Structure formats: C-alpha cells, structure tokens
C-alpha cells in the first residue's frame, strides 16, 4: 500500500526520514479510516485501532516539527525559502500595481 514518496529533500537526511515516517503514518491512518467507514460504526476494536493510528501520526508529526525547530540546517533552509518566497511575492504584487 505504501507508495513511493513524492518528495526528496536532499538537504537533511534526518528531516527526510522523519517526513517519510510522517507520510507513512498518515497513509496508514487514511487507509484505516476508509476501512472503518465501510464497517459498522459500533466496532470498538476498529475505533481503538483508529485512535492508536491517530496518536502515531501525531507523534510522527511532532517529531518532524521538533526536528525542524532544532536542526540548524533545516532552520537555515527554512529561512532562505521564506525570504525568497516573501521577496518574490512582494515583487509580484509590485508588478500588478503598475499594470
């Protein structure tokens, strides 16, 4: 069921590993949600499993966010991306205001 990830960071190996783990946890959660939707709503075991997968996704996402905040390389790249995005957005707005 796991598809090949559609992203490649190539900047920070740890971030990429955590991103893959987060994606896998989300895929597992979505898969079970689809299965539960086809079952009876009162299935306690399915509900418990869904809660476990939701918690696993929350943990994976928290690890990813924590790494992004603590890793110097990831913070640097994030700042560069934000600065480039902000300046390109402003430049786009300036062009539109003169047309």
PyMOL commands that place a pseudoatom at each C-alpha (Angstrom):
pseudoatom trace, name=CA, resn=UNK, resi=1, chain=A, elem=C, hetatm=0, pos=[0.000, 0.000, 0.000]
pseudoatom trace, name=CA, resn=UNK, resi=2, chain=A, elem=C, hetatm=0, pos=[2.895, 2.353, 0.662]
pseudoatom trace, name=CA, resn=UNK, resi=3, chain=A, elem=C, hetatm=0, pos=[3.573, 4.377, -2.431]
pseudoatom trace, name=CA, resn=UNK, resi=4, chain=A, elem=C, hetatm=0, pos=[6.929, 5.864, -3.241]
pseudoatom trace, name=CA, resn=UNK, resi=5, chain=A, elem=C, hetatm=0, pos=[7.202, 9.276, -1.552]
pseudoatom trace, name=CA, resn=UNK, resi=6, chain=A, elem=C, hetatm=0, pos=[6.704, 12.155, -3.934]
pseudoatom trace, name=CA, resn=UNK, resi=7, chain=A, elem=C, hetatm=0, pos=[9.309, 14.365, -2.321]
pseudoatom trace, name=CA, resn=UNK, resi=8, chain=A, elem=C, hetatm=0, pos=[13.049, 14.446, -1.912]
pseudoatom trace, name=CA, resn=UNK, resi=9, chain=A, elem=C, hetatm=0, pos=[14.622, 16.980, 0.418]
pseudoatom trace, name=CA, resn=UNK, resi=10, chain=A, elem=C, hetatm=0, pos=[18.296, 16.057, -0.145]
pseudoatom trace, name=CA, resn=UNK, resi=11, chain=A, elem=C, hetatm=0, pos=[19.210, 18.714, 2.419]
pseudoatom trace, name=CA, resn=UNK, resi=12, chain=A, elem=C, hetatm=0, pos=[18.834, 16.989, 5.782]
pseudoatom trace, name=CA, resn=UNK, resi=13, chain=A, elem=C, hetatm=0, pos=[18.713, 13.192, 5.967]
pseudoatom trace, name=CA, resn=UNK, resi=14, chain=A, elem=C, hetatm=0, pos=[17.063, 13.217, 9.403]
pseudoatom trace, name=CA, resn=UNK, resi=15, chain=A, elem=C, hetatm=0, pos=[14.306, 15.554, 8.225]
pseudoatom trace, name=CA, resn=UNK, resi=16, chain=A, elem=C, hetatm=0, pos=[13.701, 13.376, 5.190]
pseudoatom trace, name=CA, resn=UNK, resi=17, chain=A, elem=C, hetatm=0, pos=[13.488, 10.236, 7.356]
pseudoatom trace, name=CA, resn=UNK, resi=18, chain=A, elem=C, hetatm=0, pos=[11.001, 11.933, 9.701]
pseudoatom trace, name=CA, resn=UNK, resi=19, chain=A, elem=C, hetatm=0, pos=[8.996, 13.226, 6.739]
pseudoatom trace, name=CA, resn=UNK, resi=20, chain=A, elem=C, hetatm=0, pos=[8.730, 9.690, 5.322]
pseudoatom trace, name=CA, resn=UNK, resi=21, chain=A, elem=C, hetatm=0, pos=[7.638, 8.374, 8.735]
pseudoatom trace, name=CA, resn=UNK, resi=22, chain=A, elem=C, hetatm=0, pos=[5.009, 11.090, 8.972]
pseudoatom trace, name=CA, resn=UNK, resi=23, chain=A, elem=C, hetatm=0, pos=[3.736, 10.293, 5.486]
pseudoatom trace, name=CA, resn=UNK, resi=24, chain=A, elem=C, hetatm=0, pos=[3.543, 6.553, 6.264]
pseudoatom trace, name=CA, resn=UNK, resi=25, chain=A, elem=C, hetatm=0, pos=[1.623, 7.234, 9.490]
pseudoatom trace, name=CA, resn=UNK, resi=26, chain=A, elem=C, hetatm=0, pos=[-0.837, 9.450, 7.629]
pseudoatom trace, name=CA, resn=UNK, resi=27, chain=A, elem=C, hetatm=0, pos=[-1.314, 6.849, 4.879]
pseudoatom trace, name=CA, resn=UNK, resi=28, chain=A, elem=C, hetatm=0, pos=[-1.988, 4.152, 7.500]
pseudoatom trace, name=CA, resn=UNK, resi=29, chain=A, elem=C, hetatm=0, pos=[-4.500, 6.401, 9.221]
pseudoatom trace, name=CA, resn=UNK, resi=30, chain=A, elem=C, hetatm=0, pos=[-6.320, 7.185, 5.975]
pseudoatom trace, name=CA, resn=UNK, resi=31, chain=A, elem=C, hetatm=0, pos=[-6.395, 3.524, 4.995]
pseudoatom trace, name=CA, resn=UNK, resi=32, chain=A, elem=C, hetatm=0, pos=[-7.991, 2.520, 8.294]
pseudoatom trace, name=CA, resn=UNK, resi=33, chain=A, elem=C, hetatm=0, pos=[-10.461, 5.404, 8.118]
pseudoatom trace, name=CA, resn=UNK, resi=34, chain=A, elem=C, hetatm=0, pos=[-11.643, 4.087, 4.742]
pseudoatom trace, name=CA, resn=UNK, resi=35, chain=A, elem=C, hetatm=0, pos=[-11.979, 0.567, 6.151]
pseudoatom trace, name=CA, resn=UNK, resi=36, chain=A, elem=C, hetatm=0, pos=[-13.911, 1.773, 9.195]
pseudoatom trace, name=CA, resn=UNK, resi=37, chain=A, elem=C, hetatm=0, pos=[-16.274, 3.797, 7.022]
pseudoatom trace, name=CA, resn=UNK, resi=38, chain=A, elem=C, hetatm=0, pos=[-17.375, 0.540, 5.373]
pseudoatom trace, name=CA, resn=UNK, resi=39, chain=A, elem=C, hetatm=0, pos=[-17.830, -1.285, 8.712]
pseudoatom trace, name=CA, resn=UNK, resi=40, chain=A, elem=C, hetatm=0, pos=[-20.450, -0.855, 11.377]
pseudoatom trace, name=CA, resn=UNK, resi=41, chain=A, elem=C, hetatm=0, pos=[-19.927, 2.328, 13.409]
pseudoatom trace, name=CA, resn=UNK, resi=42, chain=A, elem=C, hetatm=0, pos=[-20.042, 0.449, 16.728]
pseudoatom trace, name=CA, resn=UNK, resi=43, chain=A, elem=C, hetatm=0, pos=[-16.879, -1.625, 16.156]
pseudoatom trace, name=CA, resn=UNK, resi=44, chain=A, elem=C, hetatm=0, pos=[-14.876, -0.914, 19.339]
pseudoatom trace, name=CA, resn=UNK, resi=45, chain=A, elem=C, hetatm=0, pos=[-11.680, -2.646, 18.142]
pseudoatom trace, name=CA, resn=UNK, resi=46, chain=A, elem=C, hetatm=0, pos=[-11.643, -0.615, 14.931]
pseudoatom trace, name=CA, resn=UNK, resi=47, chain=A, elem=C, hetatm=0, pos=[-12.205, 2.573, 16.917]
pseudoatom trace, name=CA, resn=UNK, resi=48, chain=A, elem=C, hetatm=0, pos=[-9.327, 1.709, 19.242]
pseudoatom trace, name=CA, resn=UNK, resi=49, chain=A, elem=C, hetatm=0, pos=[-7.056, 0.970, 16.304]
pseudoatom trace, name=CA, resn=UNK, resi=50, chain=A, elem=C, hetatm=0, pos=[-8.033, 4.280, 14.716]
pseudoatom trace, name=CA, resn=UNK, resi=51, chain=A, elem=C, hetatm=0, pos=[-7.125, 6.106, 17.929]
pseudoatom trace, name=CA, resn=UNK, resi=52, chain=A, elem=C, hetatm=0, pos=[-3.742, 4.328, 18.005]
pseudoatom trace, name=CA, resn=UNK, resi=53, chain=A, elem=C, hetatm=0, pos=[-3.011, 5.343, 14.405]
pseudoatom trace, name=CA, resn=UNK, resi=54, chain=A, elem=C, hetatm=0, pos=[-4.088, 8.928, 15.080]
pseudoatom trace, name=CA, resn=UNK, resi=55, chain=A, elem=C, hetatm=0, pos=[-1.685, 9.011, 18.024]
pseudoatom trace, name=CA, resn=UNK, resi=56, chain=A, elem=C, hetatm=0, pos=[1.099, 7.506, 15.883]
pseudoatom trace, name=CA, resn=UNK, resi=57, chain=A, elem=C, hetatm=0, pos=[0.571, 10.204, 13.254]
pseudoatom trace, name=CA, resn=UNK, resi=58, chain=A, elem=C, hetatm=0, pos=[0.515, 12.933, 15.913]
pseudoatom trace, name=CA, resn=UNK, resi=59, chain=A, elem=C, hetatm=0, pos=[3.815, 11.640, 17.337]
pseudoatom trace, name=CA, resn=UNK, resi=60, chain=A, elem=C, hetatm=0, pos=[5.420, 11.428, 13.883]
pseudoatom trace, name=CA, resn=UNK, resi=61, chain=A, elem=C, hetatm=0, pos=[4.312, 14.968, 13.047]
pseudoatom trace, name=CA, resn=UNK, resi=62, chain=A, elem=C, hetatm=0, pos=[5.519, 16.272, 16.422]
pseudoatom trace, name=CA, resn=UNK, resi=63, chain=A, elem=C, hetatm=0, pos=[8.950, 14.684, 15.821]
pseudoatom trace, name=CA, resn=UNK, resi=64, chain=A, elem=C, hetatm=0, pos=[9.077, 16.311, 12.398]
pseudoatom trace, name=CA, resn=UNK, resi=65, chain=A, elem=C, hetatm=0, pos=[8.163, 19.753, 13.772]
pseudoatom trace, name=CA, resn=UNK, resi=66, chain=A, elem=C, hetatm=0, pos=[10.603, 19.394, 16.664]
pseudoatom trace, name=CA, resn=UNK, resi=67, chain=A, elem=C, hetatm=0, pos=[13.433, 18.471, 14.312]
pseudoatom trace, name=CA, resn=UNK, resi=68, chain=A, elem=C, hetatm=0, pos=[12.607, 21.390, 12.040]
pseudoatom trace, name=CA, resn=UNK, resi=69, chain=A, elem=C, hetatm=0, pos=[12.848, 23.763, 15.016]
pseudoatom trace, name=CA, resn=UNK, resi=70, chain=A, elem=C, hetatm=0, pos=[16.067, 22.276, 16.446]
pseudoatom trace, name=CA, resn=UNK, resi=71, chain=A, elem=C, hetatm=0, pos=[18.134, 21.427, 13.363]
pseudoatom trace, name=CA, resn=UNK, resi=72, chain=A, elem=C, hetatm=0, pos=[20.362, 24.337, 12.346]
pseudoatom trace, name=CA, resn=UNK, resi=73, chain=A, elem=C, hetatm=0, pos=[20.455, 23.226, 8.728]
pseudoatom trace, name=CA, resn=UNK, resi=74, chain=A, elem=C, hetatm=0, pos=[16.667, 22.926, 8.488]
pseudoatom trace, name=CA, resn=UNK, resi=75, chain=A, elem=C, hetatm=0, pos=[16.164, 26.314, 10.148]
pseudoatom trace, name=CA, resn=UNK, resi=76, chain=A, elem=C, hetatm=0, pos=[18.620, 27.905, 7.727]
pseudoatom trace, name=CA, resn=UNK, resi=77, chain=A, elem=C, hetatm=0, pos=[16.922, 26.389, 4.673]
pseudoatom trace, name=CA, resn=UNK, resi=78, chain=A, elem=C, hetatm=0, pos=[13.505, 27.362, 6.015]
pseudoatom trace, name=CA, resn=UNK, resi=79, chain=A, elem=C, hetatm=0, pos=[14.629, 30.962, 6.490]
pseudoatom trace, name=CA, resn=UNK, resi=80, chain=A, elem=C, hetatm=0, pos=[16.051, 31.070, 2.972]
pseudoatom trace, name=CA, resn=UNK, resi=81, chain=A, elem=C, hetatm=0, pos=[12.875, 29.647, 1.489]
pseudoatom trace, name=CA, resn=UNK, resi=82, chain=A, elem=C, hetatm=0, pos=[10.706, 32.066, 3.439]
pseudoatom trace, name=CA, resn=UNK, resi=83, chain=A, elem=C, hetatm=0, pos=[12.848, 35.035, 2.446]
pseudoatom trace, name=CA, resn=UNK, resi=84, chain=A, elem=C, hetatm=0, pos=[12.833, 34.042, -1.229]
pseudoatom trace, name=CA, resn=UNK, resi=85, chain=A, elem=C, hetatm=0, pos=[9.077, 33.415, -1.156]
pseudoatom trace, name=CA, resn=UNK, resi=86, chain=A, elem=C, hetatm=0, pos=[8.399, 36.728, 0.571]
pseudoatom trace, name=CA, resn=UNK, resi=87, chain=A, elem=C, hetatm=0, pos=[10.537, 38.761, -1.810]
pseudoatom trace, name=CA, resn=UNK, resi=88, chain=A, elem=C, hetatm=0, pos=[9.057, 37.056, -4.885]
pseudoatom trace, name=CA, resn=UNK, resi=89, chain=A, elem=C, hetatm=0, pos=[5.523, 37.651, -3.560]
pseudoatom trace, name=CA, resn=UNK, resi=90, chain=A, elem=C, hetatm=0, pos=[6.243, 41.321, -2.996]
pseudoatom trace, name=CA, resn=UNK, resi=91, chain=A, elem=C, hetatm=0, pos=[7.785, 41.640, -6.447]
pseudoatom trace, name=CA, resn=UNK, resi=92, chain=A, elem=C, hetatm=0, pos=[4.674, 40.038, -7.955]
pseudoatom trace, name=CA, resn=UNK, resi=93, chain=A, elem=C, hetatm=0, pos=[2.415, 42.456, -6.116]
pseudoatom trace, name=CA, resn=UNK, resi=94, chain=A, elem=C, hetatm=0, pos=[4.503, 45.440, -7.199]
pseudoatom trace, name=CA, resn=UNK, resi=95, chain=A, elem=C, hetatm=0, pos=[4.228, 44.388, -10.855]
pseudoatom trace, name=CA, resn=UNK, resi=96, chain=A, elem=C, hetatm=0, pos=[0.450, 44.060, -10.571]
pseudoatom trace, name=CA, resn=UNK, resi=97, chain=A, elem=C, hetatm=0, pos=[0.035, 47.501, -9.023]
pseudoatom trace, name=CA, resn=UNK, resi=98, chain=A, elem=C, hetatm=0, pos=[1.632, 49.189, -12.035]
pseudoatom trace, name=CA, resn=UNK, resi=99, chain=A, elem=C, hetatm=0, pos=[-0.498, 47.421, -14.650]
for i in range(1, 99): cmd.bond("trace and resi %d" % i, "trace and resi %d" % (i + 1))
show_as sticks, trace
zoom trace
